[in-house]
Amino acid sequence: MIRRCGGQVRAAFGGPYALDFAAILAMGAAMGADTALLADLLPGIEPVIVNAYREAADDGQ
C-alpha cells in the first residue's frame, strides 16, 4: 500500500509538495487496508516521498 501511494501527490509548478491523503485513504479502503493506521502513518511517510521526488528532479530524472 505504501509503495502505491507514491503516485498520489499534490504538485504545482515547483513539483510535488504533498501527498493527496484523501486519494490514498480511498485507495487504502478499496484495498482493505486499515485506514486508521494508514492515516496515522501518512504524516511521517509524506516528507520521505516528497523529498524523493525532489531529489529525483534535481538529478534530472
Stockholm file with secondary structure:
# STOCKHOLM 1.0

chainA/1-61         MIRRCGGQVRAAFGGPYALDFAAILAMGAAMGADTALLADLLPGIEPVIVNAYREAADDGQ
#=GR chainA/1-61 SS CTGGGGGCEEEETTEEEEECHHHHHHHHHHTTCCHHHHHHHHHHHHHHHHHHHHHHHHTTC
#=GC SS_cons        CTGGGGGCEEEETTEEEEECHHHHHHHHHHTTCCHHHHHHHHHHHHHHHHHHHHHHHHTTC
//
